[in-house]
Every structure is written in C-alpha cells, then in structure tokens.
Amino acid sequence: MSSEQKKDIRIRSNVYDNMVKSPNRAMLRATGMGDEEFKKPIVGVISTWAENTPCNIHLHDLGKLARKGVITAGGWPVQFGTITVADGIAMGTPGMRYSLPSRDIIADSVETAISGHNCDAFVAIGGCDKNMPGCMIAIANTEIPSIFVYGGTIAPGNLDGKDIDLVSVFEAIGKWNHNDMTAEEVRRIECNACPGPGGCGGMYTANTMASAIEAMGMSLPGSSSHPATTEEKLRDVEAAGEAVLNLLEKRIYPKDIMTRKAFENAITVVMALGGSTNAILHLMAMAHAANVELTLDDFNDFQEKVPHLADLKPSGQYVFQDLYEVGGVPAVMKYLYENGFIHGDCLTVTGKTIAENLAEVPSLKEGQKVIMPLENPKRKDGPLIVLHGNLAPDGAVAKVSGVKVRRHEGPAKVFNTEEEAIQAVLTDEIVDGDVVVVRYVGPKGGPGMPEMLSLSSMIVGKGQGETVALLTDGRFSGGTYGLVVGHIAPEAQDGGPIALLQTGDTVIVDQDTKELTMKVSDEELAKRRETVVIPPLHSRGALGKYAHIVSSSAKGAITDFWKKGEY
C-alpha cells in the first residue's frame, strides 16, 4: 500500500456532516438519506446495462442485488449506469468502429460518476467485451475499494442436438456463399444461436476477460464462470455488494491487488484457457492504469511456458458453460497453482490470498474432458503469439489454437477496407495460398480498430481457414480462429510498413520463429515511402477525438498516454 493509501482513511461521504456542506445534504435527503444514512459509506453500484444486447440486458436487475448486498453490510448504495457497445451487434457494420473506443469512454464515465459523487467504494457490473476492461481501468484510476462482477456467460444454443453460438451464424454465411448450406439452414442457425442473456458462450473476449479478472483477484472466486441465468450468479452479485464493504473496512485498494504478479496470473489463465487476442490489448491497458509495467514481449514469455489446456470454442469442442459444470475457472486455477504456474501469495477481493481461496475450491471433476491434462495438453505452449518482422516492427498478435499450419508464405492481396476484402471473398477472388491484408483499420486509422469476425468467419466457412492467411492492423473477435494475425504495429495510419505493402508482395507468417515479414528490400520500401499517401485522420465527434489521442495497439490502444512524442 502506498504512503498516500496508508494515510488515515476517512469515509469521503462524511464530508457531508460538515455544516458548510448543508446544501449537499439537503439534496441527498431528497434521495432518501437521513441523519443515520449520512454516517454510512456511500457505495456506487454501476452497471453497463442495455436493452439491445443479450450480454447486458439483465445487468440492471443484477445491480439491484448488489444494492441489497451493500445495505446488508451497512453501506448506502447509489446505482449508476453507463454506456456500452456490444461487438456482436456492431460486427460488420460502421458501428464496429465505436467498440474499442467505448472501452475508454466507459472507463472515463465510471471514474467521473464515482469520483464526482465522492463514493467511498464501488461495485462494477459488466457483461461483454469492452465494458469489462473499461470498468477495470476505472477501478484502477479511482483508487477506492472496488469489486468487479461479470454478468455471466450465455447458455449455448441448440440445433438438432448440437451446441451452436453466435460464431456459428457468421460461419454459416460463408458456407451459404460456398453453396454448402441453404438460406433456410442459415436462418435456423440464426434463430437458435442465442437463447437468452449472457456474454458470448465460447472462450471469446467476454469470458476471457472475466477469467482474467478473477485470476487477478478482482472478482469473487467462481464468479467468472457462473452462467448468467444461474442461482450462483445471483449470489455472486449480492455477495460482491457485501464484500466491497469488507475491503473498505480493511483498507484494501485496487492497486494492492492489481500487482505485477496478479497480471502474470491473469496472463497464465488466459493462455491455459486459449483466450482472445483482445486480452493482450485490455490487460496492457489495465496494467497502464494500475501503474504496472506490462509489454507485448511479456506475453511471449508466458506463451512459451504455459500450455494450452482448454478444449473450448472457437477452436475446440466445448462452451464456457461446460467449463462451469466441471469446476469452472477456480478449479483450473487450482490445477495450475498445484503445478507451479500461479502465484499463490497475491491478495484478492476476499481479503485472502489466491492460495487461501483455492484451498477451499474443489478440484476439476474426475473424468472431465474440457480441460486437458498437463502431460497431454491441447498445445504444449500458449496459443497467443506476438510476432515481429519488417511488416510489424512493433509487433503483431496471432491466435494459433487449433491451427495446424506452422508457416504460411504467399502473395498479398491488399485492401484498404474490410468491405472490399469481404467482397473479394464472396466473389471467389481469394484463392488458397493468398495472404489477405486489411489495413487503415487500426486504432487511429479505423478509427477504433474494428474487428474482422465477419471476414474471418466467411473465410473459415468457405473452407479456407488453414489455406488463406488474414492480416490486419485492426482486431479480431475472440470468436475468430484460423490463420489470422492482427494488431500489426505501427499501423498503416501511422505510416507503418503495412502501408507500403502491395498486392503481389510475398508475405511470411511463421509461428515457430514468431516472424511476420514481407519479401521486399529496404531500398524498395524506402522508394515506396516517398510516394505513399496517408489519408487524413477522422476529425469529428467521439471517433475524431479518439483518433487524435489513442496510442498504438502495441501499447494497449490507451487514451491517456502522455509521454512526449509517443502516441
């Protein structure tokens, strides 16, 4: 705990006991507070509730349960809301450009609401890809006792006795285009893929971030894997409302928990479970907020030593609910801890250490098949790889779980928009061996670094997931799999080498050497740089602000990176 944190803690809301603050108290009386309530800590309960996404539609009611827990523990709850953008709704549309920026808008709005109203502690409830790291960035920046609660995973859809999910719909479109599926079959998948509330059901970004946050110690044990519609999830939320008062009493702050070791635990669990490439962006952004040094190369260190154990979608058989049924994230953490992969001495929001929490956790169910044994892993190292080379001097990120191809060398087909690339796929212009490149879609160029799930799923649906490579300075959904590389930095908008690539250039992607290169000489690249024309930055509204202040993806695409000369 820092010297600032060690100073005598005073409940912020008790400033209202000062007579000078009588006008403030008068307003608070109108909200239901009285003399006794003024003596209680004010606890914010903030959720990313929204009616138009299954990930978040149930969070308003969960907020009421958190309020109940706060009251039980002796606090005064104040419920807030904030915006959210669901990737599954925005995917393949212009709205996708707002997805990643929403993370930072959420972080700023949560920090503003909580700090502007002098809350003493708060519970954050999130349900999908960007609102979860957004809440965590706010937790780090507000520096008051806080707990995160995940709204839970969606149950799998079912069609003809087979589990399906949102990614099944995207892939079905590719199969339809390849004449392997009828329009009616696509519609049946669409109508059965999402049966109710909850975050996307595979080891996609929402479940990845929930697992990482629990591994970090910032959510209650088990809460990341309890599905959205279970009684356990209801208990999670109410318990979080109670637990945050314990943190306040014990003077436990987010940065006491969000340490370097805690981030290492999070990376370990993400690698073992085969998590989303987005975890790299979000964990770096969260670490930046917590003043923890974390770089792209750190992820390669853990990739080399942590095996991929989970047979989860998108590259495996099972969904996240299946993991819950065999013991969930705590059982996986216990298995990793017992085998020396997890730091057990890290503090958590229970007030206990990881090791103390795991001592109370049952082991993985005997005979289960969701988590493979260390002696026979799905992959002997981690599935998230950082690549370097003359096409990505600052790095790029590949998810290689389930990808049999170790090296791909082929001609580039370069597009400046995702729409152009999709059209090329649909008209069979993309053939086996090609390297499809989509550029000017990075954090600044998009702006907003949109995901390419529609494009990648169409390629997989057409049977080219292992024969065509897909490269971009944008992002991929956690639901993406196949031979894909994203987060190429510097991005094209910053004049990175990807802006100099031309159709026909030979590109090499090698997961063994962690190489991403183009067979173009330095002399030729220098000539091209003299004539390349970079389009102007977006200049209006939220996206214009974002484009002008966001950092490189190699630094987490953060918006408060003020080091002179580096953006």
C-alpha positions in Angstrom: 0.0 0.0 0.0 1.4 3.4 -1.0 2.1 6.1 1.6 -1.0 8.0 0.2 -3.1 5.0 0.8 -1.7 4.4 4.3 -2.9 7.8 5.5 -5.8 7.7 7.9 -8.8 6.6 5.8 -11.8 8.9 6.1 -15.1 8.0 4.5 -15.4 10.5 1.7 -19.1 10.8 2.1 -18.7 12.1 5.7 -17.7 15.4 4.3 -21.5 15.9 4.2 -21.5 16.0 8.0 -19.7 19.4 7.8 -22.2 22.2 8.2 -20.7 24.0 5.3 -22.0 21.1 3.2 -25.6 21.5 4.3 -26.8 22.2 0.7 -25.3 18.9 -0.4 -27.0 17.1 2.5 -30.3 18.8 1.6 -30.1 17.3 -1.9 -29.2 13.9 -0.6 -32.2 14.0 1.8 -34.3 14.1 -1.3 -32.8 10.8 -2.4 -33.8 9.1 0.8 -30.8 9.7 3.1 -31.3 10.9 6.6 -29.1 11.6 9.6 -28.2 7.9 10.2 -27.5 7.3 6.5 -25.0 10.2 6.4 -22.9 8.1 8.8 -22.7 5.3 6.3 -20.2 4.9 3.5 -21.6 5.7 0.0 -21.1 2.7 -2.3 -21.5 3.1 -6.0 -23.2 0.3 -7.9 -22.5 0.8 -11.6 -23.6 -1.4 -14.5 -23.3 -1.4 -18.2 -27.0 -2.3 -18.6 -28.5 -2.0 -22.1 -31.7 -3.4 -23.6 -30.3 -4.2 -27.1 -27.7 -6.8 -26.2 -28.0 -10.2 -24.5 -24.7 -9.6 -22.8 -26.0 -6.7 -20.8 -29.8 -6.9 -20.8 -30.0 -8.5 -17.4 -27.5 -6.3 -15.6 -29.9 -3.7 -14.3 -31.6 -6.3 -12.2 -28.2 -7.6 -11.0 -27.4 -4.1 -9.9 -30.4 -4.2 -7.6 -29.0 -7.4 -6.0 -25.6 -5.6 -5.5 -27.5 -2.8 -3.8 -29.1 -5.3 -1.4 -25.7 -6.7 -0.5 -24.4 -3.2 0.2 -27.3 -2.5 2.5 -26.8 -5.8 4.3 -23.2 -4.9 5.0 -24.1 -1.4 6.4 -23.4 0.8 3.4 -25.6 3.3 1.4 -25.8 2.1 -2.2 -26.1 4.5 -5.1 -26.8 2.9 -8.5 -25.4 4.4 -11.7 -25.4 3.3 -15.3 -23.0 3.8 -18.2 -22.9 3.2 -22.0 -21.9 0.0 -23.7 -21.3 -1.2 -27.3 -21.7 -4.9 -27.9 -19.4 -6.3 -30.6 -21.8 -8.9 -31.7 -24.4 -6.2 -32.5 -21.9 -3.8 -34.2 -19.9 -6.5 -36.0 -19.7 -6.0 -39.8 -21.3 -2.5 -39.6 -19.9 1.0 -39.3 -20.8 0.8 -35.6 -17.9 -1.6 -35.1 -15.6 1.4 -35.1 -17.1 2.5 -31.8 -16.5 -0.7 -30.0 -12.9 -0.3 -28.7 -13.3 3.4 -28.1 -16.3 2.5 -25.9 -13.8 0.8 -23.5 -12.2 4.1 -22.7 -15.4 6.1 -22.7 -16.8 3.6 -20.2 -13.7 3.9 -18.1 -13.8 7.7 -18.1 -17.5 7.9 -17.4 -17.4 5.4 -14.5 -14.4 7.2 -13.0 -16.2 10.5 -13.4 -19.5 9.4 -11.8 -17.9 7.6 -8.9 -15.3 10.2 -8.1 -17.6 13.2 -8.8 -20.0 11.9 -6.2 -17.4 11.1 -3.6 -18.2 7.5 -3.4 -16.2 5.5 -0.8 -16.2 2.2 -2.7 -18.0 0.7 -5.7 -19.1 -2.4 -7.4 -18.9 -2.6 -11.2 -21.0 -5.0 -13.2 -20.2 -5.7 -16.8 -21.3 -8.2 -19.4 -19.3 -8.0 -22.6 -16.0 -7.4 -24.3 -15.2 -3.7 -23.8 -17.3 -2.8 -20.8 -15.4 -5.3 -18.6 -11.9 -3.8 -19.2 -13.5 -0.4 -19.2 -14.7 -1.0 -15.7 -11.3 -2.3 -14.6 -9.5 0.7 -15.9 -11.9 2.9 -13.9 -11.3 0.8 -10.8 -7.6 1.3 -11.1 -8.0 5.1 -11.7 -10.5 5.8 -8.9 -8.2 4.1 -6.3 -11.0 3.3 -3.9 -12.0 -0.2 -2.7 -13.8 -1.9 -5.6 -15.0 -5.3 -6.9 -15.9 -6.3 -10.4 -18.8 -8.7 -11.2 -19.3 -10.5 -14.5 -22.9 -10.8 -15.7 -22.2 -14.4 -16.8 -21.9 -16.4 -19.9 -24.9 -17.2 -22.2 -26.2 -20.7 -22.4 -25.3 -22.5 -25.7 -27.9 -22.5 -28.4 -29.0 -25.9 -29.6 -30.0 -27.1 -33.1 -30.7 -30.7 -33.9 -29.0 -31.8 -30.7 -25.8 -29.8 -31.4 -24.5 -26.8 -29.4 -24.2 -23.6 -31.5 -23.5 -20.0 -30.8 -23.1 -16.6 -32.5 -20.0 -17.6 -34.4 -22.0 -20.4 -35.9 -24.1 -17.8 -37.7 -21.1 -16.0 -39.2 -19.6 -19.3 -40.4 -22.9 -20.3 -41.8 -22.9 -17.3 -44.1 -19.6 -18.4 -45.5 -20.9 -21.9 -46.1 -24.0 -20.5 -47.8 -21.8 -18.4 -50.1 -19.8 -21.6 -50.9 -23.1 -23.4 -51.7 -22.6 -25.8 -48.7 -25.7 -24.5 -46.9 -29.1 -23.3 -47.9 -30.6 -19.9 -46.8 -33.2 -21.7 -44.7 -30.4 -23.6 -42.9 -28.7 -20.3 -42.1 -31.9 -18.9 -40.8 -32.4 -21.9 -38.5 -29.0 -21.4 -37.0 -29.7 -17.6 -36.6 -32.9 -18.3 -34.8 -31.4 -20.8 -32.3 -27.9 -19.5 -31.7 -28.6 -17.1 -28.8 -31.2 -18.4 -26.3 -31.1 -15.7 -23.6 -29.0 -13.3 -21.6 -25.3 -13.6 -21.1 -21.9 -12.9 -22.8 -20.9 -14.9 -25.9 -20.6 -18.5 -24.9 -17.2 -19.8 -26.1 -13.7 -18.7 -24.9 -14.3 -15.4 -26.6 -13.4 -12.0 -25.3 -16.1 -11.6 -22.6 -15.4 -15.0 -21.0 -11.6 -14.4 -21.5 -11.7 -11.1 -19.6 -14.0 -12.5 -16.9 -11.5 -15.3 -16.3 -8.5 -12.9 -16.3 -10.2 -10.5 -13.8 -10.9 -13.4 -11.4 -7.3 -14.7 -11.8 -6.1 -11.2 -11.0 -8.1 -11.4 -7.7 -10.5 -8.5 -8.6 -13.7 -10.6 -8.6 -15.1 -13.2 -6.2 -13.9 -16.8 -6.7 -16.1 -18.7 -9.1 -18.0 -15.6 -10.4 -16.4 -15.6 -13.8 -17.7 -19.0 -14.7 -21.2 -18.9 -13.2 -23.6 -18.6 -16.2 -25.9 -15.6 -16.5 -29.2 -17.4 -15.6 -28.0 -19.5 -12.6 -28.7 -19.0 -8.9 -24.9 -18.8 -8.4 -24.8 -15.7 -10.5 -27.5 -14.0 -8.3 -25.5 -14.9 -5.2 -22.3 -13.6 -6.8 -23.7 -10.1 -7.2 -25.2 -9.8 -3.8 -22.1 -11.2 -2.2 -20.0 -8.6 -4.1 -22.1 -5.8 -2.5 -21.3 -7.2 0.9 -17.6 -7.9 0.1 -16.8 -4.4 -1.0 -17.6 -3.1 2.5 -15.1 -5.6 3.9 -12.5 -4.1 1.5 -13.3 -0.6 2.8 -13.0 -1.7 6.4 -9.7 -3.5 5.8 -8.4 -0.6 3.7 -7.7 -2.8 0.7 -7.3 -0.8 -2.5 -7.3 -2.0 -6.2 -3.6 -1.4 -6.6 -2.9 -3.6 -3.6 -4.5 -6.4 -5.7 -3.6 -5.3 -9.2 0.1 -6.0 -8.9 2.6 -7.3 -11.5 2.2 -10.9 -10.1 -1.6 -10.6 -10.4 -1.3 -9.7 -14.1 1.0 -12.6 -14.5 -1.7 -14.9 -13.0 -4.2 -13.4 -15.5 -1.9 -14.0 -18.5 -1.3 -17.6 -17.3 -5.0 -18.3 -17.1 -5.7 -16.7 -20.5 -3.0 -18.8 -22.1 -4.2 -22.0 -20.5 -7.8 -21.4 -21.4 -7.0 -20.3 -25.0 -8.3 -16.8 -24.6 -9.0 -14.0 -27.0 -6.3 -11.8 -28.7 -8.2 -8.9 -27.2 -6.9 -9.9 -23.8 -3.5 -8.5 -24.8 -4.9 -5.1 -25.6 -7.0 -5.0 -22.5 -4.5 -6.3 -20.0 -1.9 -3.8 -21.2 -4.5 -1.0 -20.8 -5.5 -2.2 -17.3 -1.8 -2.5 -16.3 -1.2 1.0 -17.5 -4.0 2.3 -15.3 -2.6 0.4 -12.4 1.0 1.6 -13.0 2.2 -1.9 -13.7 4.8 -2.3 -16.4 3.5 -4.8 -19.0 4.7 -5.1 -22.6 3.9 -7.2 -25.6 7.1 -9.2 -25.2 5.9 -10.3 -21.7 3.1 -12.2 -23.4 5.6 -14.2 -25.4 7.4 -15.1 -22.2 4.3 -16.7 -20.8 3.3 -18.2 -24.2 6.5 -20.2 -24.2 5.9 -21.7 -20.7 2.1 -22.0 -20.2 0.4 -24.9 -22.2 -3.0 -24.5 -23.8 -5.3 -26.9 -21.8 -8.9 -25.9 -22.6 -10.8 -27.6 -25.4 -13.1 -24.6 -25.7 -14.6 -22.9 -28.7 -13.8 -21.3 -31.1 -11.1 -23.9 -31.8 -12.3 -26.6 -29.5 -15.5 -28.6 -28.8 -16.9 -27.1 -25.6 -18.5 -23.8 -24.5 -17.9 -21.9 -21.3 -20.9 -23.4 -19.5 -19.3 -26.8 -20.0 -16.3 -25.5 -18.1 -18.6 -24.3 -15.3 -20.1 -27.8 -15.0 -16.7 -29.4 -14.4 -15.4 -26.9 -11.8 -15.0 -23.6 -13.6 -12.2 -21.1 -13.5 -11.3 -21.8 -9.8 -10.7 -25.5 -10.5 -8.5 -24.6 -13.4 -6.6 -22.1 -11.3 -6.2 -24.7 -8.5 -4.8 -27.2 -11.1 -2.3 -24.6 -12.4 -1.4 -23.5 -8.8 -0.7 -27.0 -7.7 1.6 -27.4 -10.7 3.6 -24.2 -10.1 2.0 -21.9 -12.7 0.2 -19.5 -10.4 1.4 -17.0 -7.7 -0.5 -18.0 -4.6 0.6 -15.1 -2.4 -1.4 -12.4 -4.4 -4.1 -10.6 -2.4 -7.7 -10.8 -3.7 -11.1 -9.0 -3.1 -12.0 -11.7 -0.5 -9.3 -10.2 1.7 -7.5 -13.5 1.4 -4.7 -14.6 -0.9 -5.1 -16.7 -4.1 -3.7 -19.7 -2.2 -6.2 -19.3 0.7 -9.1 -19.0 -1.7 -8.0 -22.1 -3.8 -7.7 -24.2 -0.6 -11.5 -24.1 -0.4 -12.1 -24.9 -4.0 -12.9 -28.5 -5.3 -10.6 -29.9 -8.0 -11.7 -30.4 -11.6 -14.3 -33.2 -11.8 -12.8 -36.6 -12.4 -13.2 -37.8 -15.9 -13.9 -34.4 -17.4 -12.8 -33.6 -20.9 -13.0 -29.8 -21.1 -9.5 -29.2 -19.5 -6.8 -31.5 -20.9 -4.0 -32.7 -18.5 -0.6 -31.0 -18.5 1.0 -34.3 -19.7 -1.2 -34.3 -22.8 -2.2 -30.6 -23.5 -4.1 -29.3 -26.4 -0.9 -27.5 -27.2 2.4 -27.6 -25.3 2.7 -23.8 -25.3 0.3 -21.0 -25.3 -1.9 -20.1 -28.2 -1.4 -16.3 -28.2 1.8 -15.3 -30.0 3.4 -11.9 -30.6 5.1 -11.7 -34.0 7.8 -9.3 -35.2 9.5 -8.6 -38.5 9.8 -5.9 -41.2 6.0 -5.9 -41.6 5.4 -5.4 -37.8 8.4 -3.8 -36.2 6.5 -3.0 -33.0 4.7 -6.4 -33.0 1.5 -8.2 -34.1 -0.7 -10.7 -32.4 -1.7 -14.1 -33.6 -4.0 -16.7 -32.0 -2.9 -20.1 -33.3 -5.1 -22.5 -31.2 -6.3 -25.3 -33.5 -4.1 -24.0 -36.4 -2.1 -26.9 -37.9 -0.1 -24.7 -40.3 3.2 -23.6 -38.7 4.3 -21.4 -41.6 2.5 -19.7 -44.4 4.2 -18.0 -47.4 2.1 -16.5 -50.1 1.2 -13.4 -52.2 -0.5 -10.5 -50.6 -3.9 -9.2 -51.7 -4.2 -5.8 -50.1 -7.4 -3.9 -49.2 -7.9 -0.6 -47.5 -11.3 -1.5 -46.1 -12.9 -4.7 -44.7 -15.8 -4.3 -47.1 -13.5 -4.6 -50.1 -12.0 -7.7 -48.7 -15.4 -9.3 -47.9 -16.5 -8.6 -51.5 -13.3 -10.3 -52.8 -14.0 -13.4 -50.7 -17.7 -13.5 -51.8 -16.7 -13.3 -55.4 -14.0 -16.0 -55.1 -11.1 -13.7 -55.8 -9.3 -15.1 -52.8 -7.6 -18.5 -53.5 -5.7 -21.0 -51.5 -2.2 -19.7 -50.6 -3.2 -16.0 -50.5 -2.5 -13.5 -47.7 -5.4 -11.2 -47.4 -4.4 -7.9 -45.9 -6.8 -5.3 -44.5 -5.2 -2.0 -43.5 -6.1 1.5 -42.4 -8.3 -0.1 -39.7 -6.0 0.4 -36.7 -6.8 2.4 -33.6 -6.2 5.7 -35.5 -7.0 4.6 -39.0 -10.3 2.9 -38.4 -10.7 4.8 -36.3 -11.4 2.4 -33.5 -9.6 -0.7 -34.6 -12.7 -2.7 -35.7 -12.8 -6.5 -35.5 -12.8 -8.7 -38.6 -15.1 -11.5 -37.4 -17.4 -11.3 -40.4 -14.4 -11.6 -42.8 -12.5 -14.3 -40.9 -15.7 -16.4 -40.4 -16.5 -16.2 -44.1 -13.0 -17.5 -45.0 -13.4 -20.3 -42.5 -16.9 -21.0 -43.8 -15.6 -21.3 -47.3 -13.1 -24.0 -46.1 -10.0 -21.7 -46.4 -9.3 -21.3 -42.7 -5.9 -23.1 -43.0 -5.0 -22.2 -46.6 -5.6 -18.4 -46.6 -3.8 -16.1 -44.1 -5.6 -12.9 -42.9 -3.6 -9.9 -41.7 -4.7 -6.6 -40.4 -3.7 -3.6 -38.3 -7.3 -3.9 -36.9 -8.5 -6.6 -34.4 -10.2 -10.0 -34.3 -13.1 -11.2 -32.3 -12.5 -13.7 -29.6 -14.7 -15.9 -31.8 -12.1 -15.8 -34.6 -9.9 -18.7 -35.4 -7.8 -19.8 -38.4 -4.6 -18.4 -39.8 -5.1 -14.8 -38.6 -2.8 -12.0 -37.4 -4.0 -8.7 -36.0 -2.8 -5.6 -34.1 0.0 -5.0 -36.7 2.1 -2.1 -35.4 2.9 0.6 -36.4 -0.5 0.7 -38.1 -0.9 2.0 -41.7 -2.3 5.3 -40.5 1.0 6.0 -38.7 3.0 5.1 -41.8 3.9 1.7 -40.6 5.3 -0.8 -43.1 1.9 -2.3 -43.7 1.0 0.9 -45.5 3.9 0.2 -48.0 2.8 -3.4 -48.8 1.5 -4.0 -52.3 -0.7 -6.7 -53.9 1.6 -9.4 -55.1 4.3 -9.0 -52.5 5.3 -12.2 -50.8 4.4 -12.3 -47.1 5.7 -14.9 -44.5 3.8 -15.8 -41.3 5.8 -18.2 -39.1 4.6 -19.2 -35.7 7.8 -21.1 -34.8 10.1 -18.2 -35.4 7.4 -15.7 -34.5 8.1 -13.9 -37.7 5.9 -11.6 -39.8 7.8 -10.4 -42.8 7.4 -9.3 -46.4 10.0 -10.1 -49.1 10.6 -6.5 -50.0 14.0 -4.9 -49.8 14.7 -1.9 -47.6 15.6 0.0 -50.7 12.3 -0.7 -52.3 10.4 0.2 -49.1 12.3 3.5 -48.9 11.1 4.3 -52.5 7.5 3.4 -51.7 7.6 5.6 -48.6 8.3 8.6 -50.7 5.1 8.2 -52.7 2.7 6.7 -50.1 -0.3 8.8 -49.3 -1.7 8.5 -45.8 -5.4 9.5 -45.6 -6.3 12.3 -43.1 -7.4 11.4 -39.6 -11.0 11.3 -38.8 -11.8 14.7 -37.3 -15.3 14.8 -35.9 -17.1 13.6 -32.8 -16.1 10.8 -30.5 -14.2 8.9 -33.2 -12.3 12.1 -34.1 -11.2 12.7 -30.5 -10.2 9.0 -30.2 -8.2 9.0 -33.5 -6.1 12.0 -32.3 -5.2 10.7 -28.8 -5.2 6.9 -29.0 -1.8 5.1 -28.6 -0.5 2.3 -30.8 -2.1 -1.1 -30.3 1.4 -2.2 -29.1 0.8 -0.1 -26.0 -2.8 -1.3 -25.5 -4.6 1.4 -27.6 -4.8 3.6 -24.5 -6.1 7.2 -24.5 -4.0 8.7 -21.6 -0.5 8.0 -22.8 1.1 11.4 -22.4 4.8 10.6 -22.8 6.1 13.4 -25.1 6.4 12.3 -28.7 4.8 8.9 -28.2 1.1 8.3 -29.1 
